[in-house]
Amino acid sequence: MKAHKYIRNIVLSMVLIVCLIPLIQAQEQENKPPERPVRSMFESNWILDNQTVIVPVEGTFEMDILHRFGTWDNGYDDFFGIYAPSNIRLGFSKVIRPNLQLGLGLTKNKNLWDFNLKYALIQQTRSGSTPLSLTAYVNMAIDTRDEKFFVNGTDRYSYFYQLMMARKFSDKVSMQVSGNLTHFNAVEGFINDANEVEGIMNNDHISASWNMRYRLTDISSMLFGYDLPITSHPQIDPASNLSLGIEFVTSSHAFQIFIGNYQGIVPQYNHFENQNSFGDNEILLGFNMTRLWN
């Protein structure tokens, strides 16, 4: 009888310990300080013509002024594109909750309104337990020009989807790669040999981007970028983009000045419609200015 009681007490004790283990682990997890993300992987939401994996802290309000001059292939005639037709975007964004940013912008060419969302899925940690940052970005752009430019109202809409992966390798070097998908509801067409209307381009386009930042000083960095079109289209393929520039930052400002061959600013127009070629001297000067309030 005593042995039976002794065994029963051991079993009850073991059950109690098993039940308490999750509670103890949960308490330890609560007491353990949260993993901190790496500092300053990039200094801005933008790196040249692309978004970065960065989502500022909750509550941050940002204003962007993005400017692209004309190409400098006409040389001194328009002072290397400075006085040529330019493109400008004025944008605003707000981080409404941790890692989630909403934004909108108005771009000069085609009177484009774009509405965008960015969410940081994973952040690289200082301890190295998470080696990469992963962020998703999506937008919808609306061409608000006169209706004479469209057959149907839905022809105005285009979309861009981007998944960015980045790593800060050292205090000086950060690198980011991304896969991009562009969709246009309508594309220009032509009559093929079967007397059918066919698009000169597909409605969907896949591309890839690579960007790198090399820190020079506490307030300045060199920036590099390359965008590669992947999808092959029936008649016209977009041109790739090569860009390089320099960035200057303060606690609330970032200023980037660079050369490249993208002029569209809104990403789907850059990746889908770009015909400027770096090799043909169809290069342009651009700058990005961002201002943060938080």
N, C-alpha and C positions, 0 to 999 in steps of 0.2 A: 504493500500500500504506500509505504513511504517512498519506494523507488518510483512508483507510478506518478506520485505527486512531484517528485524531483524532476522527472522527465518532462512532465507537463509544464513546470515552471521554466525549464530551459527552452522549450518550444515557444512558449509565450514571449519570452525575452527575445528570442531570435526574430519572431514576427514583429515585435515592437521595434527592434533595431532596423529591420528591413523597411518598415513603414517610415521611420524617422530619417533614413538616409536621403531621400529626395528633399525633405524639408531642410536638412543641414546643407545640402548642396545648393539649394535655392538661396539660403541665407548667405552662404559664402559668395555666391554670384552677385547678390545685392551689395555686399560689403566690398567686393572687388571693384576698383576704379575702372570706368569704361575705357576701352581702347581709344586712343587719340589719333585722329588722322594726321598724316604728314603735313607739315607747314609748307605753304607756297609752292605747290606742285606747278601751278601756273599763277600768274598775277591778275588774270582777267577772265571774264566769260568768253572773250574772243582771243584767238591767236591767228592773226592775219585774216584769211577769208573763212575760217572755220570756228565753230564753237569749241570750247574746252570741256573737260569733265567737271570743271569747277561749278559748284552751286554755292553762292555765298550763304552766310549765316541767316537764320530765320529772321524775317522782318526787314531784310535789306531791300531798299528801293534803288534801282539803277536807271540811269539815262545814258543812252549811246548816241553818238554822232559818228556816222561812218561815211566816208567820202572817197570816191574814185574819180580821178581825172580821166581825160581821154588818152588814147594811145599816142605814143610819141613817134610813130612812123612818119609823120609829116615834118618832123624836125623843127627848125626855127619858125616855120610858117605859123604854127599855133603854140610856139614856145614849148615844144616837146609835150604837147597834150594839156598843158596848164590852162590854155584858153579854149581848148576843144570842149565839145559837149560832155558834161560830167554826170555822175550818178550819186545821189545822196540818200541816206536812210536815217531817219530819226526814230529811235526805239526806246521803249520803257519796259521794265520788268520788275516783278516783286516776288520775293521768296515768302510764300504764304504759310509754309510749314517746313519743318526740317527736311532738307534735301529736295524740296519741290519748288520749282520756279515757274511762274507764268509771265508771258510777255506779249507785247504787240509792237508793231512798227509800221511806218509809212515810207515807201521808197519812191523816189522821183520817177524813174523809168516805169512806164505803164501804170502809174498811180497805184502801186501795189500796197495793199494792206496785208500784213502777215500776223497771224496769231500762233503763239508757240508755247510749248511746255517742255521743261527739262527736269529729269529726276535722276538723282545720284543713287544708283542701285548698290554699289559697293565702294568703299573708300579705303585706299591704302593706309595702313597704320604705321605709326612710328616704330612699333616693336617688330614689325615685319611679319606678324601673324597673318595679315592680309597683304599680299605683295602687289596688288594692282587696284586701280580704281576703274569702275565701270559705270557709265552714265548713258541714259537714253534721251534723245531729243527728237521731237516731232513738231511739224508746223503745217499750217494751211495758209495759202496765199490766195488773195482775190484780186484779179485784174479789174480795176474799177473804171477803165476807159469807157467811152461811149459805146452803146449797144451795137453800133454799125460794125464793130470789130468782131462780133460773135454771131454764130448761127443760133445757138441755144444759150440760155442763161448759165447753165452748168459749165459751159466752155471756159468760164472765167477762173475756175478753181484748179489749183495744183497743190501737191502735197510732198513733204520731204520727211523721211525717216532715217535716223542716224543712231548707230550704236558705237560709242567711243570707249576705248580701252587705253589706259595710260599708266605710266610708272615713273616715279621720281627715282632716278638711279643714284644721284648724289646731290649735294647742295647746288651744283652747277647745272646738271643735265636732267631734263625731264623730256619724255617722249610719249607721243600719242598716235594711235592708229585707229581708223574707224571704217566701218562699212556703211554705205549710203544707198538708199532707195528713193528714187524720184518718180512721181506719177503726175502726168498732165491729163486732164479730162479730154482735151482736144489738141490735135496736132495738125499742121498743114498737110494737105494731101496732093496727090497727082493721079492721073489716069494711066493705069498700067496697060500692058499689051492685051489683056482680056477685057478692056474697056470698063474696068472697075476702079473705083476710087480707093487708093491705098495711101497710107500715111508715109510721108518721107522719113519719119522716125517712129519708133514704137512709143506707145504711151508710157511705158515703164523703162527706167534706166537705172542700172547698177553702177556704182563707182566706189573707189576706195581713196582714203586720204591718209597722209602721214605728216605729222608736225613735230618739231623739236624746239625746245628752248635751251639756250646756253647762257647762263648767268655770267655777266661781266663784272658787275659790282652789286652792291646792295640795292641800287635803284635802276640798274640798266641790264638789258639782256639782248642777245641776238636771237632772232626768230627765223625758222626755216619751214617751208611747207611744200608739199607736192600732192596734187589731186589727179588720180588716174581714172579715165572712163573705161568701163569694162564691157558694157553692152554694145553689140554691133547692130547698127540700124540699116534699114533698106537703102537709103540714099545719102544721108548726112550723119556723120559721127562727130560728137563734140571733141574739142581740143583739150588736152591736158593743161594743168596749171602748175607753174613753178613760181614760188614767191619767196622773198627773203627781206628781212627788215630789222629794225631795232625798236626796243620798247623802253620807256621810262615810266617809273611808277612812284606814287606816294601812298600814304595810307588809304586814301579815298579816290585817287585818280589813276588811270592808266592811259598812256599815249603811245600808239604804235605808228610808225611811218615805214613804208615798205614799197617795193616794186613787185609786180606780178602781171598776169594777163587775164585775170577775172575782173569783170566790171559789174556783174549783175547784183552783187551784195546778198540778195535773198538766195539761199543755197541752191534751191532747185533750178533757178535760172542760171546760176553759175555752172552747175554740173551738167545741165541738159542743153543749154543753148550756146555755150561759149564757143566762138570760132576764132578768137584771138590766138595767135601762135607766137610763143616766145622766140622761136627761131626766125620768124619773119619780122622781127622788131616791133610786133604789135604788143608792146609792153606799156604799162601805165603805172602812175604813182598813186598810192592810196594811203589813207590814214584812218585810224580808229581812235576815238576818244570815249572813255567811259568815266562816269562819276557815280560814286556809291554814297548812299545815306543809310545808316543802320543804328 
